[in-house]
Amino acid sequence: MNALIDRHGRSFPYLRLSLTEACNYRCSYCLPDGYLADGRPRFLELDEIRRLVRAFAATGMHKLRLTGGEPSLRKDLVSIIATIATTPGVSRIALTTNGCLLPRHVGLWREAGLTALNVSLDSLDPARFAAITGHDRFAEVSEGVEMALKLGFDAVKLNAVLLRAVNDDEWPAWRAYLRERDITVRFIELMRTGDNADYFARHHYRAEALERQLLDEDWSLVPRAPDAGPAREYAHPGYRGRIGIIAPYSRDFCTGCNRLRVTARGDLRLCLFGDFGIPLRPLLQSDADQDTLIARIRTQLGLKQAGHGLHLGHTGITPHLASIGG
Ligand code: SAM
């Protein structure tokens, strides 16, 4: 098997697969008016997902993340996880979720083969959480996270988007939260997308001040594992939890890129902020197309650029992250 390597020398063991563009939240920076169905073709079905994952696994992909939209809205999520878990070569299956269905489903996902979980939690204050997401579901999400911590996942992580004048004063609350919990919270800098330019101008907050504070408080930067993503991770001997910083505007963000994306309708996207998608769906209709599918993935990788143009305000064809699988 030849691993996928692009012309910049990067390899791609990690696939992020969006299962749906639909979301039940109305996050102020993503889908403030909620998800509006647009009548386009349906999202990938189980057989299509099975063929897609098998093809990527044949190119050396071994870690897969299910995302969206809100992937837990898929009624067949347990079957999707179980199908992927039995695909030869795939050893890690992660899910990114808004967490409101965790209490009902997380045990079933774990039994089906899910190995890691990321839950979005932009605030530890229930009223703020409701204001950011449009949903008063803080209690369900935090209960679900506590349940997940007891299920033996390889990792449970929280994602919090840093928002100026909205949640940029919560470090003391997070510090208390992390003292006894074996969990990583990843602070993500707000990214500009096609639809959120005004919001971005008002609320984008650089993580640098927070990182300086971490160093002042004796948190130390953990050496980056060879297959790690773009997060800079910090640990402290007095805390069970860890902190990750995801700063897409920092200089080296794309040099370690190890991921490809496939949208909920089967387009390969080479970059979160790229200018085009490559339709794979026509090759997902029959097992007989497997070799052609693998060949298409390999050839199209040749078009992957060295980096995104976010610093220049170039957001590509991504109106919001729910459309591609953030
Ligand atoms: N619905 C799931 C969830 O809430 O985690 C998965 C999809 S959501 C698009 C994935 C992650 O992207 C969430 O943590 C969300 O907060 C983050 N996100 C969405 N828009 C963003 C933006 N403009 N900048 C940074 N993060 C963003």
Boltz pocket constraint, residues with backbone or C-beta under 6 A from the ligand:
constraints:
  - pocket:
      binder: B
      contacts: [[A, 23], [A, 29], [A, 30], [A, 67], [A, 68], [A, 69], [A, 70], [A, 71], [A, 96], [A, 97], [A, 98], [A, 99], [A, 118], [A, 119], [A, 120], [A, 159], [A, 160], [A, 161], [A, 188], [A, 189], [A, 190], [A, 191], [A, 192], [A, 193], [A, 196], [A, 320], [A, 321], [A, 322], [A, 325], [A, 326]]
      max_distance: 6.0
